[in-house]
């Protein structure tokens, strides 16, 4: 299993998401704006697809980093990801 990695590199983030057949999305939080998410095609009613440009605008405006894992303990591509503060 690989240790989680943290990045702000748009190309790395997009490549990781697309390699796992994910798409950029947001979840609307009442009163708190949009929360970035990755849509892997699982049934989640609150997800709204967005274009990469909007996704990364929200990402940068909120000074976020992408925390992710590449490989599971079984040696398979991991989908573990989280958006965290850059600091």
PyMOL Python script that loads the backbone (N, CA, C, O; Angstrom):
from pymol import cmd

cmd.read_pdbstr("""\
ATOM      1  N   UNK A   1       0.849  -1.183   0.000  1.00  0.00           N
ATOM      2  CA  UNK A   1       0.000   0.000   0.000  1.00  0.00           C
ATOM      3  C   UNK A   1       0.884   1.232   0.000  1.00  0.00           C
ATOM      4  O   UNK A   1       1.851   1.309   0.758  1.00  0.00           O
ATOM      5  N   UNK A   2       0.563   2.177  -0.830  1.00  0.00           N
ATOM      6  CA  UNK A   2       1.345   3.405  -0.870  1.00  0.00           C
ATOM      7  C   UNK A   2       0.800   4.405   0.139  1.00  0.00           C
ATOM      8  O   UNK A   2      -0.389   4.407   0.457  1.00  0.00           O
ATOM      9  N   UNK A   3       1.680   5.241   0.627  1.00  0.00           N
ATOM     10  CA  UNK A   3       1.286   6.301   1.554  1.00  0.00           C
ATOM     11  C   UNK A   3       0.547   7.388   0.777  1.00  0.00           C
ATOM     12  O   UNK A   3       0.859   7.632  -0.388  1.00  0.00           O
ATOM     13  N   UNK A   4      -0.430   8.041   1.408  1.00  0.00           N
ATOM     14  CA  UNK A   4      -1.122   9.147   0.730  1.00  0.00           C
ATOM     15  C   UNK A   4      -0.146  10.268   0.346  1.00  0.00           C
ATOM     16  O   UNK A   4       0.803  10.562   1.073  1.00  0.00           O
ATOM     17  N   UNK A   5      -0.400  10.871  -0.791  1.00  0.00           N
ATOM     18  CA  UNK A   5       0.409  11.963  -1.312  1.00  0.00           C
ATOM     19  C   UNK A   5      -0.439  13.227  -1.338  1.00  0.00           C
ATOM     20  O   UNK A   5      -1.665  13.164  -1.423  1.00  0.00           O
ATOM     21  N   UNK A   6       0.223  14.361  -1.265  1.00  0.00           N
ATOM     22  CA  UNK A   6      -0.476  15.651  -1.282  1.00  0.00           C
ATOM     23  C   UNK A   6       0.100  16.479  -2.423  1.00  0.00           C
ATOM     24  O   UNK A   6       1.317  16.617  -2.544  1.00  0.00           O
ATOM     25  N   UNK A   7      -0.792  17.040  -3.274  1.00  0.00           N
ATOM     26  CA  UNK A   7      -0.334  17.843  -4.397  1.00  0.00           C
ATOM     27  C   UNK A   7      -1.306  18.984  -4.684  1.00  0.00           C
ATOM     28  O   UNK A   7      -2.481  18.933  -4.320  1.00  0.00           O
ATOM     29  N   UNK A   8      -0.781  20.012  -5.345  1.00  0.00           N
ATOM     30  CA  UNK A   8      -1.613  21.097  -5.867  1.00  0.00           C
ATOM     31  C   UNK A   8      -1.469  21.183  -7.390  1.00  0.00           C
ATOM     32  O   UNK A   8      -2.028  22.085  -8.015  1.00  0.00           O
ATOM     33  N   UNK A   9      -0.727  20.255  -7.984  1.00  0.00           N
ATOM     34  CA  UNK A   9      -0.457  20.248  -9.418  1.00  0.00           C
ATOM     35  C   UNK A   9      -1.698  19.791 -10.187  1.00  0.00           C
ATOM     36  O   UNK A   9      -2.138  18.650 -10.046  1.00  0.00           O
ATOM     37  N   UNK A  10      -2.252  20.685 -10.997  1.00  0.00           N
ATOM     38  CA  UNK A  10      -3.477  20.393 -11.735  1.00  0.00           C
ATOM     39  C   UNK A  10      -3.322  19.187 -12.656  1.00  0.00           C
ATOM     40  O   UNK A  10      -4.237  18.369 -12.754  1.00  0.00           O
ATOM     41  N   UNK A  11      -2.187  19.063 -13.328  1.00  0.00           N
ATOM     42  CA  UNK A  11      -1.975  17.951 -14.259  1.00  0.00           C
ATOM     43  C   UNK A  11      -1.935  16.615 -13.522  1.00  0.00           C
ATOM     44  O   UNK A  11      -2.490  15.628 -14.006  1.00  0.00           O
ATOM     45  N   UNK A  12      -1.294  16.573 -12.373  1.00  0.00           N
ATOM     46  CA  UNK A  12      -1.224  15.350 -11.570  1.00  0.00           C
ATOM     47  C   UNK A  12      -2.615  14.958 -11.080  1.00  0.00           C
ATOM     48  O   UNK A  12      -2.992  13.787 -11.131  1.00  0.00           O
ATOM     49  N   UNK A  13      -3.371  15.942 -10.608  1.00  0.00           N
ATOM     50  CA  UNK A  13      -4.719  15.690 -10.094  1.00  0.00           C
ATOM     51  C   UNK A  13      -5.619  15.160 -11.201  1.00  0.00           C
ATOM     52  O   UNK A  13      -6.308  14.155 -11.024  1.00  0.00           O
ATOM     53  N   UNK A  14      -5.610  15.835 -12.336  1.00  0.00           N
ATOM     54  CA  UNK A  14      -6.471  15.409 -13.445  1.00  0.00           C
ATOM     55  C   UNK A  14      -6.097  14.014 -13.929  1.00  0.00           C
ATOM     56  O   UNK A  14      -6.980  13.194 -14.182  1.00  0.00           O
ATOM     57  N   UNK A  15      -4.803  13.733 -14.062  1.00  0.00           N
ATOM     58  CA  UNK A  15      -4.354  12.408 -14.510  1.00  0.00           C
ATOM     59  C   UNK A  15      -4.781  11.319 -13.525  1.00  0.00           C
ATOM     60  O   UNK A  15      -5.225  10.247 -13.936  1.00  0.00           O
ATOM     61  N   UNK A  16      -4.647  11.593 -12.227  1.00  0.00           N
ATOM     62  CA  UNK A  16      -5.038  10.608 -11.202  1.00  0.00           C
ATOM     63  C   UNK A  16      -6.530  10.307 -11.294  1.00  0.00           C
ATOM     64  O   UNK A  16      -6.933   9.144 -11.279  1.00  0.00           O
ATOM     65  N   UNK A  17      -7.351  11.355 -11.390  1.00  0.00           N
ATOM     66  CA  UNK A  17      -8.803  11.189 -11.448  1.00  0.00           C
ATOM     67  C   UNK A  17      -9.214  10.451 -12.721  1.00  0.00           C
ATOM     68  O   UNK A  17     -10.006   9.510 -12.663  1.00  0.00           O
ATOM     69  N   UNK A  18      -8.686  10.868 -13.860  1.00  0.00           N
ATOM     70  CA  UNK A  18      -9.073  10.242 -15.127  1.00  0.00           C
ATOM     71  C   UNK A  18      -8.588   8.798 -15.229  1.00  0.00           C
ATOM     72  O   UNK A  18      -9.257   7.972 -15.850  1.00  0.00           O
ATOM     73  N   UNK A  19      -7.441   8.477 -14.633  1.00  0.00           N
ATOM     74  CA  UNK A  19      -6.929   7.101 -14.650  1.00  0.00           C
ATOM     75  C   UNK A  19      -7.860   6.152 -13.906  1.00  0.00           C
ATOM     76  O   UNK A  19      -7.835   4.943 -14.137  1.00  0.00           O
ATOM     77  N   UNK A  20      -8.680   6.700 -13.015  1.00  0.00           N
ATOM     78  CA  UNK A  20      -9.627   5.892 -12.235  1.00  0.00           C
ATOM     79  C   UNK A  20     -11.060   6.082 -12.735  1.00  0.00           C
ATOM     80  O   UNK A  20     -12.023   5.765 -12.036  1.00  0.00           O
ATOM     81  N   UNK A  21     -11.180   6.604 -13.953  1.00  0.00           N
ATOM     82  CA  UNK A  21     -12.460   6.841 -14.610  1.00  0.00           C
ATOM     83  C   UNK A  21     -13.368   7.771 -13.807  1.00  0.00           C
ATOM     84  O   UNK A  21     -14.590   7.621 -13.811  1.00  0.00           O
ATOM     85  N   UNK A  22     -12.756   8.727 -13.122  1.00  0.00           N
ATOM     86  CA  UNK A  22     -13.506   9.720 -12.372  1.00  0.00           C
ATOM     87  C   UNK A  22     -13.720  10.980 -13.189  1.00  0.00           C
ATOM     88  O   UNK A  22     -13.102  11.182 -14.234  1.00  0.00           O
ATOM     89  N   UNK A  23     -14.614  11.823 -12.686  1.00  0.00           N
ATOM     90  CA  UNK A  23     -14.920  13.095 -13.327  1.00  0.00           C
ATOM     91  C   UNK A  23     -14.992  14.175 -12.256  1.00  0.00           C
ATOM     92  O   UNK A  23     -15.341  13.891 -11.111  1.00  0.00           O
ATOM     93  N   UNK A  24     -14.663  15.412 -12.621  1.00  0.00           N
ATOM     94  CA  UNK A  24     -14.764  16.503 -11.648  1.00  0.00           C
ATOM     95  C   UNK A  24     -16.218  16.797 -11.317  1.00  0.00           C
ATOM     96  O   UNK A  24     -17.082  16.790 -12.195  1.00  0.00           O
ATOM     97  N   UNK A  25     -16.478  17.057 -10.037  1.00  0.00           N
ATOM     98  CA  UNK A  25     -17.845  17.330  -9.601  1.00  0.00           C
ATOM     99  C   UNK A  25     -17.812  18.229  -8.373  1.00  0.00           C
ATOM    100  O   UNK A  25     -16.774  18.424  -7.740  1.00  0.00           O
ATOM    101  N   UNK A  26     -18.984  18.768  -8.060  1.00  0.00           N
ATOM    102  CA  UNK A  26     -19.148  19.533  -6.824  1.00  0.00           C
ATOM    103  C   UNK A  26     -20.397  19.031  -6.118  1.00  0.00           C
ATOM    104  O   UNK A  26     -21.326  18.514  -6.740  1.00  0.00           O
ATOM    105  N   UNK A  27     -20.392  19.194  -4.823  1.00  0.00           N
ATOM    106  CA  UNK A  27     -21.575  18.932  -4.003  1.00  0.00           C
ATOM    107  C   UNK A  27     -21.966  20.274  -3.412  1.00  0.00           C
ATOM    108  O   UNK A  27     -21.155  20.947  -2.777  1.00  0.00           O
ATOM    109  N   UNK A  28     -23.196  20.648  -3.623  1.00  0.00           N
ATOM    110  CA  UNK A  28     -23.675  21.932  -3.097  1.00  0.00           C
ATOM    111  C   UNK A  28     -24.030  21.760  -1.628  1.00  0.00           C
ATOM    112  O   UNK A  28     -24.856  20.920  -1.271  1.00  0.00           O
ATOM    113  N   UNK A  29     -23.402  22.559  -0.787  1.00  0.00           N
ATOM    114  CA  UNK A  29     -23.688  22.554   0.645  1.00  0.00           C
ATOM    115  C   UNK A  29     -24.534  23.767   0.958  1.00  0.00           C
ATOM    116  O   UNK A  29     -24.134  24.890   0.653  1.00  0.00           O
ATOM    117  N   UNK A  30     -25.669  23.571   1.547  1.00  0.00           N
ATOM    118  CA  UNK A  30     -26.560  24.686   1.869  1.00  0.00           C
ATOM    119  C   UNK A  30     -25.833  25.726   2.701  1.00  0.00           C
ATOM    120  O   UNK A  30     -25.392  25.443   3.815  1.00  0.00           O
ATOM    121  N   UNK A  31     -25.709  26.920   2.164  1.00  0.00           N
ATOM    122  CA  UNK A  31     -25.090  28.016   2.887  1.00  0.00           C
ATOM    123  C   UNK A  31     -23.575  28.029   2.881  1.00  0.00           C
ATOM    124  O   UNK A  31     -22.970  28.981   3.372  1.00  0.00           O
ATOM    125  N   UNK A  32     -22.944  26.991   2.336  1.00  0.00           N
ATOM    126  CA  UNK A  32     -21.478  26.925   2.378  1.00  0.00           C
ATOM    127  C   UNK A  32     -20.847  26.880   0.999  1.00  0.00           C
ATOM    128  O   UNK A  32     -19.638  26.678   0.886  1.00  0.00           O
ATOM    129  N   UNK A  33     -21.632  27.063  -0.052  1.00  0.00           N
ATOM    130  CA  UNK A  33     -21.078  27.050  -1.399  1.00  0.00           C
ATOM    131  C   UNK A  33     -20.866  25.642  -1.910  1.00  0.00           C
ATOM    132  O   UNK A  33     -21.548  24.708  -1.490  1.00  0.00           O
ATOM    133  N   UNK A  34     -19.919  25.497  -2.818  1.00  0.00           N
ATOM    134  CA  UNK A  34     -19.651  24.216  -3.464  1.00  0.00           C
ATOM    135  C   UNK A  34     -18.460  23.514  -2.822  1.00  0.00           C
ATOM    136  O   UNK A  34     -17.463  24.143  -2.466  1.00  0.00           O
ATOM    137  N   UNK A  35     -18.586  22.207  -2.685  1.00  0.00           N
ATOM    138  CA  UNK A  35     -17.513  21.383  -2.147  1.00  0.00           C
ATOM    139  C   UNK A  35     -17.018  20.485  -3.276  1.00  0.00           C
ATOM    140  O   UNK A  35     -17.817  19.801  -3.916  1.00  0.00           O
ATOM    141  N   UNK A  36     -15.712  20.479  -3.528  1.00  0.00           N
ATOM    142  CA  UNK A  36     -15.170  19.651  -4.597  1.00  0.00           C
ATOM    143  C   UNK A  36     -15.281  18.177  -4.261  1.00  0.00           C
ATOM    144  O   UNK A  36     -15.089  17.761  -3.119  1.00  0.00           O
ATOM    145  N   UNK A  37     -15.598  17.397  -5.287  1.00  0.00           N
ATOM    146  CA  UNK A  37     -15.696  15.952  -5.144  1.00  0.00           C
ATOM    147  C   UNK A  37     -15.215  15.313  -6.440  1.00  0.00           C
ATOM    148  O   UNK A  37     -15.099  15.982  -7.467  1.00  0.00           O
ATOM    149  N   UNK A  38     -14.938  14.019  -6.386  1.00  0.00           N
ATOM    150  CA  UNK A  38     -14.642  13.241  -7.580  1.00  0.00           C
ATOM    151  C   UNK A  38     -15.804  12.282  -7.777  1.00  0.00           C
ATOM    152  O   UNK A  38     -16.158  11.529  -6.869  1.00  0.00           O
ATOM    153  N   UNK A  39     -16.398  12.310  -8.966  1.00  0.00           N
ATOM    154  CA  UNK A  39     -17.523  11.434  -9.283  1.00  0.00           C
ATOM    155  C   UNK A  39     -16.989  10.195  -9.993  1.00  0.00           C
ATOM    156  O   UNK A  39     -16.483  10.272 -11.113  1.00  0.00           O
ATOM    157  N   UNK A  40     -17.110   9.050  -9.320  1.00  0.00           N
ATOM    158  CA  UNK A  40     -16.675   7.778  -9.903  1.00  0.00           C
ATOM    159  C   UNK A  40     -17.847   7.001 -10.495  1.00  0.00           C
ATOM    160  O   UNK A  40     -17.724   5.811 -10.785  1.00  0.00           O
ATOM    161  N   UNK A  41     -18.988   7.676 -10.675  1.00  0.00           N
ATOM    162  CA  UNK A  41     -20.131   7.045 -11.297  1.00  0.00           C
ATOM    163  C   UNK A  41     -21.020   6.278 -10.334  1.00  0.00           C
ATOM    164  O   UNK A  41     -21.944   5.584 -10.757  1.00  0.00           O
ATOM    165  N   UNK A  42     -20.748   6.398  -9.054  1.00  0.00           N
ATOM    166  CA  UNK A  42     -21.596   5.753  -8.062  1.00  0.00           C
ATOM    167  C   UNK A  42     -22.782   6.674  -7.782  1.00  0.00           C
ATOM    168  O   UNK A  42     -22.677   7.890  -7.946  1.00  0.00           O
ATOM    169  N   UNK A  43     -23.880   6.112  -7.370  1.00  0.00           N
ATOM    170  CA  UNK A  43     -25.104   6.887  -7.191  1.00  0.00           C
ATOM    171  C   UNK A  43     -24.998   7.836  -5.990  1.00  0.00           C
ATOM    172  O   UNK A  43     -25.066   7.413  -4.836  1.00  0.00           O
ATOM    173  N   UNK A  44     -24.832   9.112  -6.288  1.00  0.00           N
ATOM    174  CA  UNK A  44     -24.818  10.153  -5.260  1.00  0.00           C
ATOM    175  C   UNK A  44     -25.629  11.319  -5.799  1.00  0.00           C
ATOM    176  O   UNK A  44     -25.192  12.006  -6.723  1.00  0.00           O
ATOM    177  N   UNK A  45     -26.787  11.542  -5.239  1.00  0.00           N
ATOM    178  CA  UNK A  45     -27.716  12.554  -5.740  1.00  0.00           C
ATOM    179  C   UNK A  45     -27.189  13.976  -5.659  1.00  0.00           C
ATOM    180  O   UNK A  45     -27.570  14.825  -6.465  1.00  0.00           O
ATOM    181  N   UNK A  46     -26.313  14.245  -4.691  1.00  0.00           N
ATOM    182  CA  UNK A  46     -25.901  15.628  -4.480  1.00  0.00           C
ATOM    183  C   UNK A  46     -24.752  16.074  -5.380  1.00  0.00           C
ATOM    184  O   UNK A  46     -24.337  17.231  -5.303  1.00  0.00           O
ATOM    185  N   UNK A  47     -24.226  15.190  -6.234  1.00  0.00           N
ATOM    186  CA  UNK A  47     -23.099  15.565  -7.085  1.00  0.00           C
ATOM    187  C   UNK A  47     -23.564  16.221  -8.376  1.00  0.00           C
ATOM    188  O   UNK A  47     -24.521  15.787  -9.016  1.00  0.00           O
ATOM    189  N   UNK A  48     -22.850  17.281  -8.732  1.00  0.00           N
ATOM    190  CA  UNK A  48     -23.140  18.017  -9.961  1.00  0.00           C
ATOM    191  C   UNK A  48     -21.855  18.051 -10.781  1.00  0.00           C
ATOM    192  O   UNK A  48     -20.839  18.546 -10.292  1.00  0.00           O
ATOM    193  N   UNK A  49     -21.864  17.538 -12.016  1.00  0.00           N
ATOM    194  CA  UNK A  49     -20.645  17.567 -12.832  1.00  0.00           C
ATOM    195  C   UNK A  49     -20.249  18.999 -13.173  1.00  0.00           C
ATOM    196  O   UNK A  49     -21.105  19.864 -13.360  1.00  0.00           O
ATOM    197  N   UNK A  50     -18.941  19.238 -13.250  1.00  0.00           N
ATOM    198  CA  UNK A  50     -18.412  20.544 -13.649  1.00  0.00           C
ATOM    199  C   UNK A  50     -17.255  20.315 -14.622  1.00  0.00           C
ATOM    200  O   UNK A  50     -16.680  19.229 -14.685  1.00  0.00           O
ATOM    201  N   UNK A  51     -16.937  21.345 -15.363  1.00  0.00           N
ATOM    202  CA  UNK A  51     -15.787  21.286 -16.271  1.00  0.00           C
ATOM    203  C   UNK A  51     -14.509  21.427 -15.455  1.00  0.00           C
ATOM    204  O   UNK A  51     -14.520  21.961 -14.346  1.00  0.00           O
ATOM    205  N   UNK A  52     -13.416  20.942 -16.016  1.00  0.00           N
ATOM    206  CA  UNK A  52     -12.132  21.017 -15.314  1.00  0.00           C
ATOM    207  C   UNK A  52     -11.765  22.446 -14.936  1.00  0.00           C
ATOM    208  O   UNK A  52     -11.245  22.679 -13.845  1.00  0.00           O
ATOM    209  N   UNK A  53     -12.028  23.414 -15.826  1.00  0.00           N
ATOM    210  CA  UNK A  53     -11.671  24.809 -15.549  1.00  0.00           C
ATOM    211  C   UNK A  53     -12.357  25.314 -14.279  1.00  0.00           C
ATOM    212  O   UNK A  53     -11.711  25.922 -13.425  1.00  0.00           O
ATOM    213  N   UNK A  54     -13.654  25.066 -14.152  1.00  0.00           N
ATOM    214  CA  UNK A  54     -14.382  25.487 -12.948  1.00  0.00           C
ATOM    215  C   UNK A  54     -13.875  24.738 -11.718  1.00  0.00           C
ATOM    216  O   UNK A  54     -13.706  25.325 -10.650  1.00  0.00           O
ATOM    217  N   UNK A  55     -13.637  23.451 -11.876  1.00  0.00           N
ATOM    218  CA  UNK A  55     -13.123  22.616 -10.794  1.00  0.00           C
ATOM    219  C   UNK A  55     -11.826  23.204 -10.223  1.00  0.00           C
ATOM    220  O   UNK A  55     -11.687  23.358  -9.010  1.00  0.00           O
ATOM    221  N   UNK A  56     -10.885  23.527 -11.108  1.00  0.00           N
ATOM    222  CA  UNK A  56      -9.598  24.049 -10.640  1.00  0.00           C
ATOM    223  C   UNK A  56      -9.679  25.503 -10.176  1.00  0.00           C
ATOM    224  O   UNK A  56      -8.854  25.926  -9.367  1.00  0.00           O
ATOM    225  N   UNK A  57     -10.639  26.271 -10.658  1.00  0.00           N
ATOM    226  CA  UNK A  57     -10.855  27.624 -10.139  1.00  0.00           C
ATOM    227  C   UNK A  57     -11.291  27.540  -8.680  1.00  0.00           C
ATOM    228  O   UNK A  57     -10.765  28.258  -7.830  1.00  0.00           O
ATOM    229  N   UNK A  58     -12.248  26.665  -8.389  1.00  0.00           N
ATOM    230  CA  UNK A  58     -12.701  26.465  -6.998  1.00  0.00           C
ATOM    231  C   UNK A  58     -11.534  25.951  -6.149  1.00  0.00           C
ATOM    232  O   UNK A  58     -11.326  26.414  -5.027  1.00  0.00           O
ATOM    233  N   UNK A  59     -10.786  25.006  -6.683  1.00  0.00           N
ATOM    234  CA  UNK A  59      -9.637  24.414  -5.996  1.00  0.00           C
ATOM    235  C   UNK A  59      -8.630  25.496  -5.583  1.00  0.00           C
ATOM    236  O   UNK A  59      -8.204  25.549  -4.429  1.00  0.00           O
ATOM    237  N   UNK A  60      -8.257  26.353  -6.535  1.00  0.00           N
ATOM    238  CA  UNK A  60      -7.259  27.393  -6.259  1.00  0.00           C
ATOM    239  C   UNK A  60      -7.825  28.529  -5.403  1.00  0.00           C
ATOM    240  O   UNK A  60      -7.143  29.021  -4.504  1.00  0.00           O
ATOM    241  N   UNK A  61      -9.060  28.946  -5.672  1.00  0.00           N
ATOM    242  CA  UNK A  61      -9.668  30.029  -4.898  1.00  0.00           C
ATOM    243  C   UNK A  61      -9.782  29.679  -3.418  1.00  0.00           C
ATOM    244  O   UNK A  61      -9.703  30.558  -2.560  1.00  0.00           O
ATOM    245  N   UNK A  62      -9.969  28.399  -3.124  1.00  0.00           N
ATOM    246  CA  UNK A  62     -10.094  27.950  -1.739  1.00  0.00           C
ATOM    247  C   UNK A  62      -8.778  27.440  -1.148  1.00  0.00           C
ATOM    248  O   UNK A  62      -8.744  26.914  -0.035  1.00  0.00           O
ATOM    249  N   UNK A  63      -7.691  27.607  -1.916  1.00  0.00           N
ATOM    250  CA  UNK A  63      -6.352  27.209  -1.486  1.00  0.00           C
ATOM    251  C   UNK A  63      -6.334  25.781  -0.949  1.00  0.00           C
ATOM    252  O   UNK A  63      -5.906  25.517   0.175  1.00  0.00           O
ATOM    253  N   UNK A  64      -6.818  24.863  -1.803  1.00  0.00           N
ATOM    254  CA  UNK A  64      -6.884  23.459  -1.430  1.00  0.00           C
ATOM    255  C   UNK A  64      -5.698  22.675  -1.982  1.00  0.00           C
ATOM    256  O   UNK A  64      -5.004  23.125  -2.894  1.00  0.00           O
ATOM    257  N   UNK A  65      -5.486  21.508  -1.417  1.00  0.00           N
ATOM    258  CA  UNK A  65      -4.531  20.529  -1.916  1.00  0.00           C
ATOM    259  C   UNK A  65      -5.295  19.220  -2.092  1.00  0.00           C
ATOM    260  O   UNK A  65      -6.337  19.016  -1.470  1.00  0.00           O
ATOM    261  N   UNK A  66      -4.778  18.343  -2.935  1.00  0.00           N
ATOM    262  CA  UNK A  66      -5.404  17.056  -3.213  1.00  0.00           C
ATOM    263  C   UNK A  66      -4.577  15.976  -2.540  1.00  0.00           C
ATOM    264  O   UNK A  66      -3.415  15.756  -2.883  1.00  0.00           O
ATOM    265  N   UNK A  67      -5.193  15.306  -1.579  1.00  0.00           N
ATOM    266  CA  UNK A  67      -4.545  14.233  -0.838  1.00  0.00           C
ATOM    267  C   UNK A  67      -5.070  12.934  -1.422  1.00  0.00           C
ATOM    268  O   UNK A  67      -6.282  12.724  -1.470  1.00  0.00           O
ATOM    269  N   UNK A  68      -4.179  12.058  -1.866  1.00  0.00           N
ATOM    270  CA  UNK A  68      -4.609  10.854  -2.572  1.00  0.00           C
ATOM    271  C   UNK A  68      -3.641   9.704  -2.363  1.00  0.00           C
ATOM    272  O   UNK A  68      -2.487   9.902  -1.982  1.00  0.00           O
ATOM    273  N   UNK A  69      -4.124   8.512  -2.617  1.00  0.00           N
ATOM    274  CA  UNK A  69      -3.308   7.312  -2.520  1.00  0.00           C
ATOM    275  C   UNK A  69      -3.264   6.678  -3.906  1.00  0.00           C
ATOM    276  O   UNK A  69      -4.285   6.622  -4.591  1.00  0.00           O
ATOM    277  N   UNK A  70      -2.106   6.204  -4.324  1.00  0.00           N
ATOM    278  CA  UNK A  70      -1.986   5.605  -5.650  1.00  0.00           C
ATOM    279  C   UNK A  70      -2.375   4.129  -5.686  1.00  0.00           C
ATOM    280  O   UNK A  70      -3.090   3.702  -6.593  1.00  0.00           O
ATOM    281  N   UNK A  71      -1.910   3.343  -4.707  1.00  0.00           N
ATOM    282  CA  UNK A  71      -2.084   1.892  -4.729  1.00  0.00           C
ATOM    283  C   UNK A  71      -2.649   1.403  -3.394  1.00  0.00           C
ATOM    284  O   UNK A  71      -2.228   1.863  -2.333  1.00  0.00           O
ATOM    285  N   UNK A  72      -3.604   0.470  -3.451  1.00  0.00           N
ATOM    286  CA  UNK A  72      -4.154  -0.121  -2.230  1.00  0.00           C
ATOM    287  C   UNK A  72      -3.193  -1.178  -1.681  1.00  0.00           C
ATOM    288  O   UNK A  72      -2.184  -1.498  -2.309  1.00  0.00           O
ATOM    289  N   UNK A  73      -3.514  -1.708  -0.513  1.00  0.00           N
ATOM    290  CA  UNK A  73      -2.683  -2.765   0.075  1.00  0.00           C
ATOM    291  C   UNK A  73      -2.720  -4.036  -0.779  1.00  0.00           C
ATOM    292  O   UNK A  73      -1.830  -4.879  -0.667  1.00  0.00           O
ATOM    293  N   UNK A  74      -3.737  -4.180  -1.629  1.00  0.00           N
ATOM    294  CA  UNK A  74      -3.846  -5.329  -2.531  1.00  0.00           C
ATOM    295  C   UNK A  74      -3.099  -5.100  -3.845  1.00  0.00           C
ATOM    296  O   UNK A  74      -3.076  -5.977  -4.708  1.00  0.00           O
ATOM    297  N   UNK A  75      -2.490  -3.923  -3.995  1.00  0.00           N
ATOM    298  CA  UNK A  75      -1.746  -3.615  -5.207  1.00  0.00           C
ATOM    299  C   UNK A  75      -2.597  -3.078  -6.348  1.00  0.00           C
ATOM    300  O   UNK A  75      -2.137  -3.015  -7.489  1.00  0.00           O
ATOM    301  N   UNK A  76      -3.829  -2.693  -6.052  1.00  0.00           N
ATOM    302  CA  UNK A  76      -4.731  -2.158  -7.067  1.00  0.00           C
ATOM    303  C   UNK A  76      -4.761  -0.634  -7.011  1.00  0.00           C
ATOM    304  O   UNK A  76      -4.422  -0.050  -5.981  1.00  0.00           O
ATOM    305  N   UNK A  77      -5.164   0.022  -8.108  1.00  0.00           N
ATOM    306  CA  UNK A  77      -5.284   1.481  -8.065  1.00  0.00           C
ATOM    307  C   UNK A  77      -6.287   1.899  -6.979  1.00  0.00           C
ATOM    308  O   UNK A  77      -7.400   1.377  -6.916  1.00  0.00           O
ATOM    309  N   UNK A  78      -5.885   2.826  -6.149  1.00  0.00           N
ATOM    310  CA  UNK A  78      -6.724   3.303  -5.057  1.00  0.00           C
ATOM    311  C   UNK A  78      -7.571   4.477  -5.531  1.00  0.00           C
ATOM    312  O   UNK A  78      -7.150   5.260  -6.383  1.00  0.00           O
ATOM    313  N   UNK A  79      -8.763   4.587  -4.970  1.00  0.00           N
ATOM    314  CA  UNK A  79      -9.623   5.751  -5.225  1.00  0.00           C
ATOM    315  C   UNK A  79      -9.645   6.684  -4.022  1.00  0.00           C
ATOM    316  O   UNK A  79     -10.386   7.668  -4.019  1.00  0.00           O
ATOM    317  N   UNK A  80      -8.849   6.392  -3.005  1.00  0.00           N
ATOM    318  CA  UNK A  80      -8.832   7.240  -1.820  1.00  0.00           C
ATOM    319  C   UNK A  80      -8.376   8.642  -2.187  1.00  0.00           C
ATOM    320  O   UNK A  80      -7.296   8.822  -2.751  1.00  0.00           O
ATOM    321  N   UNK A  81      -9.200   9.638  -1.868  1.00  0.00           N
ATOM    322  CA  UNK A  81      -8.822  11.028  -2.122  1.00  0.00           C
ATOM    323  C   UNK A  81      -9.588  11.935  -1.180  1.00  0.00           C
ATOM    324  O   UNK A  81     -10.655  11.591  -0.671  1.00  0.00           O
ATOM    325  N   UNK A  82      -9.011  13.097  -0.967  1.00  0.00           N
ATOM    326  CA  UNK A  82      -9.620  14.076  -0.080  1.00  0.00           C
ATOM    327  C   UNK A  82      -9.068  15.443  -0.454  1.00  0.00           C
ATOM    328  O   UNK A  82      -7.901  15.573  -0.821  1.00  0.00           O
ATOM    329  N   UNK A  83      -9.918  16.462  -0.358  1.00  0.00           N
ATOM    330  CA  UNK A  83      -9.465  17.829  -0.586  1.00  0.00           C
ATOM    331  C   UNK A  83      -9.219  18.448   0.767  1.00  0.00           C
ATOM    332  O   UNK A  83     -10.107  18.475   1.618  1.00  0.00           O
ATOM    333  N   UNK A  84      -8.000  18.952   0.969  1.00  0.00           N
ATOM    334  CA  UNK A  84      -7.590  19.487   2.270  1.00  0.00           C
ATOM    335  C   UNK A  84      -6.981  20.873   2.095  1.00  0.00           C
ATOM    336  O   UNK A  84      -6.665  21.285   0.979  1.00  0.00           O
ATOM    337  N   UNK A  85      -6.822  21.581   3.194  1.00  0.00           N
ATOM    338  CA  UNK A  85      -6.176  22.903   3.163  1.00  0.00           C
ATOM    339  C   UNK A  85      -4.712  22.731   2.774  1.00  0.00           C
ATOM    340  O   UNK A  85      -4.075  21.741   3.133  1.00  0.00           O
ATOM    341  N   UNK A  86      -4.196  23.693   2.047  1.00  0.00           N
ATOM    342  CA  UNK A  86      -2.802  23.618   1.582  1.00  0.00           C
ATOM    343  C   UNK A  86      -1.813  23.701   2.734  1.00  0.00           C
ATOM    344  O   UNK A  86      -0.754  23.075   2.689  1.00  0.00           O
ATOM    345  N   UNK A  87      -2.147  24.462   3.759  1.00  0.00           N
ATOM    346  CA  UNK A  87      -1.228  24.672   4.868  1.00  0.00           C
ATOM    347  C   UNK A  87      -0.995  23.477   5.656  1.00  0.00           C
ATOM    348  O   UNK A  87      -0.237  23.515   6.625  1.00  0.00           O
TER     349      UNK A  87
END
""", "prot")
cmd.dss("prot")
cmd.show_as("cartoon", "prot")
cmd.util.cbc("prot")
cmd.orient("prot")
